[in-house]
Amino acid sequence: MPRGLIISAPASGVGKTTLTLALARAFRDRALAVQCFKSGPDYIDPAFHAAATGRVSVNLDSWAMTRQTIEALVGRGADADLVLAEGSMGLFDGVAMPGVSGSGATADIAAMMGWPVLLVIDPSGQAQTAAAVAAGLRDFRSNVRLAGVVLNRVASPRHESLVRGALADAGIPVLGALPRHAEIELPKRHLGLVQAEERRDIDHLIGEAARFIVRHVDLDAVLQSAADWSPKPALSAANFTPPGQRIALARDVAFSFIYPHMLEGWRAAGAEILAFSPLADEGPDASADVCWLPGGYPELHGGRLAANQRFQRALACFAATRPVHGECGGYMVLGTALTDAEGVRHAMTGLLGLETSFARRRMHLGYRLAELASPIPGYRTGARLRGHEFHYSTIVAQPDTPLATVHDATGAVVAETGSRRGNVTGTFFHLIAEDK
C-alpha cells in the first residue's frame, strides 16, 4: 500500500520544490518508487519532479477539476511506494470564491486525499516565532493534519536549538533542519524556475540536493509520517476532449507549457500527437487536422522565431484550411509582433492582429473562467473553460474579434478576451479543464 505526503509551507519561496526534489531522489535511491504531483497550476515544477523520480508528474487543481478527475489522476500513484505532492504558495492560499471542488489551495488536496502535510519553515530572522507559525497552520483547518516540520536555511546550531525547542513545546515534530547551502538553489526567471529541459546539469543538481537532505533530514521519520493510502485505480476519467484526431503540437523550449494530463487525455481519447519545433524552423505536419501552439518562453527567442520563415510559411499554409490555436506564448506568436524586454520588436506570424510587449512588464496572474463566443478546436461556442493566466506581457493591439468572455476567480470580467480570425484562435489563458 502506498503512502502519501503533501509538502507545503507558509508562503512561496521557502524551499518546497528543492525539498520535494531532494526527498524524491533520496527515496528513489533507496529503491522506492516515488510518484510526485503538483497542487495548482504550474508547468515547470512537474518537469523537475519527473527528472527526480523517472515518473511523469501531473497537476491536481481543486478550483478547476472535479474530485473525480483528481482521484483519477492520483490513481497513477497506485503502484508507487510513496506519493509526494508539492503544494503551491502557502498551505491555505487559494481564491476567495471556490471553484469546482475547492479554492485551489494545497490544503484542499491534503484534506481530499487524507495526506498529512510536511511543512517547510524558513526561520530566517526569527526563532520561537517559527513555532507559532507552524502551530497556527496546524490548527487552522481541522481536516488538514500536520506530519511535522523541516526547517530550511537555519543560521547556526544555536538558532536551530531555539527553534527546535519551541516546536517541541508546541508538540510539533522536527524531521530535519537544513543549513544554508547555496549550491542546491535552483535558478529562476520571470515565470519561475528555469525549465528542467534547459538544465543539462539537472540530474547532478538533484543528486546533490538528495545527498544534502540525507545528511540533515530523518528519512525514516518522513516515511513513517506519510499516511497509508488506498488509491482508486487510474481511470481515463479526466475526459479531456482532444482538439482533433491528428494534432500538430509545437514542442520545444519556447513552447513547453502544456499539462501532461491534457496530453494523456487526448491520447486516451484516441488522438495522435505530432510534435514539431518552431525553433528548429519546422512547420506543422501536413497530415494533421489541427495545430496547437502552447505557451512557453517565445519572448526569449523572438529574433529566432521571426527569422524562421519556413516555420511561418508552413503555419500560414496550414491555417488557410485547418484550425490553429495558441495559448499565451503561442497566442503571442500567432500575432503580428512581439517586443522583447530590451525593447526590440520582432515580427511574428501575423495570423492574428495581436501585438504584445515585454518592454513594460506587468504581471497577469490568476484563474480564468471563459465562455466561448466562437468555437476553438475541441470546444463549441458557449463552452465554459477553466484555466489560468500567467504572463508579463502587455497588449499593444488586439484588433480581431474577441474569442470569449473571460472572468477571473472573483467573477470580474478581464480584458484578455482572446482573438479569432478565420481558422486561427488564441487565448492568454492556459486550459486546465472544461467546466461541465
N, C-alpha and C positions, 0 to 999 in steps of 0.2 A: 504494500500500500504506500503510495507516495505521501510525502509531507509537503506542506505549503507554508510560505512565509512571505509577508509584504515588507519591503524595505522603504521606509519613509523618513520624514524629517519635519522640523517645524517650519522650514522655508526652503526656497530654492538656493542652490549654490553651497549646500552644506557638505556634499560629497556622496550623495545617493548612488550616482552612476558608477563612480570609482569603486565604492564598496560592493555594489552588485556584481560588477565585472570580476573583481578580485575574489569574492566568495564563490561565484560560479566556476571560475577556473580552478580555485583551490579544491573545491569538492569534486570537480571533474578529474583533477589529478589524483584524487582518492578512488578513482574508478566508479564514481557515482554518475548516473545520468541526470543532468540538470536541465530543466526547462524554464526559460525566462519568459516573462510577459512585461508589458509596459502599460501602466494605467494612464489613460488620457491620450490626447493627440500628440504624437511625436514620431517623426520618421527616422531620426538619427540614432537614438539610443537602441532600438531593436537590432540595428545592424551590428552594433558593438556587442550586444547580447549574443548574437549568432556567432561572432568571432570568438567569444569566450567559451561557448558551450558546444558548438558544432550543430546546433539545432535552431531552426527558424523561430524567432520571437515575434509575437503579434500583439497588437494593441487591444486593450479592454476599455470600453468607454461607456460609463453609465448614463451620460447625457444623451448620447447618440444611439446606443444599442439597447435592444431588449434583453431581459435577463436570459431568455432562451438562447439568443445569439452569444452572449458572454459565456454561458455554460457550454455551448457547443465549441467555442474557441478554446476554452481552458481544457476541454477534453483531450487536447493533444498532449497534455501532461500525464495522461493515464499510465504510460509506460515509463515515466521518469521516477527516479528515487526522490528528487527534491524539486519543488517549484519555487522559484524566486521571482516575485512580481515587484518591479520597481515603480514607485509612486512618482507623481509629478507635483511640483510646488510643495506646499505644506500639506500635512496629512488630511486636514479638513477643508482645504481650499477647493471650492467649486463655484458655480454660478449661483446667483440669487434665486432664479426660478428653475425648479427641477425640470429635467428633460424626460426621456423615455423611462429610465429606471433609476434615476438619481441626478445629482447635481454635477457629476463629473469629478467628484472628489475621490482621492485614493481610498478614503475611509469607506466609501460605498462598496468598493470591490472587496475590502477586508471583511466587511460585515456580510456581504452576499456569499462569499466563499468560505467564511469561517477561518480565514488565515490570520494568525496573530501578526502584530507589527513589530519589526525590529527597527528601532528608532535611531537615526544618526543625529547626534547632537554635536555641534561645534561650540565649545565653551570659551572661545576666544573672548577676552575682555570681561569674563565673569568667572565665578566659581560655584558657590552653593546655589546661585540663581538658576543654574542649568537644571538642578533637581526640581525646582519649582515649575520650570517649563515642561519637563518630562512628566511630572505628576499631573499638571493641567491637561496635557494631551491624553494621558491615561484615563482620566476621569471625565472627559468631555462628552463621550458618547458611550452608552452602556453596552452596545453590541459590537464595540471595537475593543479587542484585547491587546494589551502590550506584552510582547515577548521579552523585551529587555532593551538595553541601550548599548550602542557602540559610540564611544567618544572619538571625535576627529579633530586633528590639529591641536593636540594638547601641548602646552608650552613647556612643561617641566614635570619631573616626578612630584614635586610639591603641589603643583597645580592639579595633577591627576589625583593625588591623595585627597585634596579638598573636595573635588567634585565627586569622587567615589564615595567618600564618607556621607555626603549629603544625599546621594542617591540611595545608599544603603539605609539611611534613616527613613527615607520615603518608601522603602520596600521595593525598589526597582533594581533588578539585577544589571550589572555592567558586564557585558560579554566581551568587551575589548576596548582598548584605548590606543589610538594611533597618534604618534608624534608627527610633527610637521615633516613632510617628505616630498619636496617639490618634484622629484624625479618621476613620480607617478601621476602628476597633474596632466590631464588631457587637454590639448589645445582647443581654443574656441574661436568662433567667428560670429557674425551678427545674428544668425538664426540658431545658434547653439554650438555644439561640438563640431570640429572638423570631421567630415564623414569618415567612417571606418575604411571605406574602399580607397580613400585618398592617402591613408597612412600605411606605408609599406612596413613600418615597424610596429604595427598594431599588436601582433602576436607577442613580440618582445615586451611591449608596454604592459599588456595584460598579465603576462607571466611574471614580470617584476612586481606588479601590484599584488598578485597572488602570493608570491614569496614574502612580501612585506606583511600581508594580512596574516599569514601563518605564524609569524613571529609575535603578533600583537593581539590576535583575536582567538578566543577559545572556540575552535570549530566544532568540537563535540557538543559544547553547550548551545551553540547556534542551531545545530542539527536537532538537538533534543527540544529546543524551544519551538520548532516548527510543529504545526498541527497535522496529525493523521487526517487524511482526506480521501474520500471516495468519489472520484470524478465520474461524471457520466461519459459514456463513450463518445468520441469525437464524431459529430454529425455534420452534414453539409447543410446546417440549419441557418447559416448566415443569409442565404437566399439573395445573393448579390447578382443583379441582372447584368449579364455581360453586354457591352455596347455593340457587339457584333459577333459573328461566328469566327472570323479570322481578323484579329486585332493587331494592327501595326503599332507597336509601342516604342516611343522614343525612350532610350535607356542608356545613359552614361552619367558622368559626374555632374553634368549640367541639368539632367532630367532624371533624378533618382527618387523623388518624393512620391512614392505610391505605396499604399499599405499592402503588406503581404496578404492580409485577409481578403482584400479586393481581388488580387491576382488569383488566389486559391479559389475564391468564389466563382470567378469567371471560368477557370479551368474545370471546376466541379460541374458547372452548367454545360460543359462540352465545348467551350470556346478554345481556340488556338491562339497563342500569343507569339507574334513575330517581332522580335526586338530589332531596333536599328539605332545607330548612333549619329545624331546630327553633328556632333563634334568631329566625327570621322568623315564628315561630308556625305553621309548616307541618307537616302530617302526612304520613305515607307515602301514595304513590299508591295509590288504591283498586284499581287493576288489577294491582298487584304480587302475587306469590305468596310473597314473603319480605321481611322488613325487617332491615337490618343497621345497627347503630349503632357506628361505630368509636370509637377513643379520641380524645383531644384535651385541651382545657382547660375542661371543664364547671365546674370549681371556680372559674374566673374569671367565670363567668356564671350562678352559682347562682340569684340573685334573678330574673333574666330568664327562665330556664328554668322556675322554679317558677310564674311569673306567666303563662306561655304555655299557657293552658287549652285552646285549640283543638288545639295540638300534643299535649297529654296525652290529651285525649279521643279524638282520631283514632288515636293509637298504641294506646290501650286497646281501641278497637273493632277495630283490625286484629289485635291479639294474641288476640282472642276466637276467631278462626277460622284464623289462619295463624301460622307461626313468626316469632319476633323474637329476634335475637341481638345482644348487646352485648359489646364488648371494652374493658376497662379503663375509660376515662371513660364510654363508652357503657353499660357494665355498671353503673357508679355511678348513672347517670341512670335506669336501669331499676329501681333500688332505691327504698326508702321515703324516705330523706332523705340529704342531703349537708351536712355542716357545713364552712364555708369556713375559711380561715386566720385570719380575725378572730373566729371562734367563733360565727358566725351560722348557724343551722340552716335549711336550705331544703328544703321538701317536693319530692320528685321524683315520678316517675310511679307508684310503688307496685306495679309489675307483678312485682317481686321484693321479698323482705323485707330485702335488703341495706341496711345503713346504714353510711356511711363518714364519716370526719372528717379534715380537714387542720389542725385546731387544734393537734394534737401531731404534727408531721411526722416520718415515719420512712421512709427510702428503702428501696424494694423494687426490686432490680435483678438481672437475670441471665437466662440462658437457661432455658427450661422445656420439659419433655417430658411431655405429658399423654396419658393413656389414658382415653377417654371411657367413663363409666358409663352415659350416656344419649346419644342422638344429638343433634347440632346440625345446622343447615341445611348440607347438603352432605356430612356425615360420619356414618357409622353408629356404633352402640355398639361399643366395642372399638377404634375407630380411634386411632392414635397420631399426635399432632400436635406439631410442633416450633414453638416460638415464643420470645418473650421478654417479661419483665415489667419495667416501669419506671414507678414512681409513688411518691408521698409520702403517700398516704392510709393511715389505719388502719381496721380493721374494728371497728365498734361492735356490729353484729349481723349474723348471716348464718344465718337460721333455715330456709332452704329446703333441699331435697335436694341434696347435693353432685353436681356435674356430672361430675367427673373425679378420678382420682388423678394428682397432679402432682408431678414430681420436678425438682430443679434439675440443673445440669450435672455435679454430683458424684454424682448418684444419690440424694441425700437427699430425702425427702418434704417438700413445703412445705404450709403450712396453707391457702393460697389455692386452694381446690378448684373455684371457680366454683359456680354455682347453677342449679337448674332449678325452674320452677313452671309447670305446664301447657305452653303453647306457647312460653314465654319462657325463654331461657337466657342466661347471661353468664359471662365469664371475666375475670380480671385479666391474663392473658397475651394478647399480640398474636400471631396466627397468621402464621408465615412459610412453612411447607410441611408437607405430610403426610409422616410417617415411614413409608416403604413398604418 
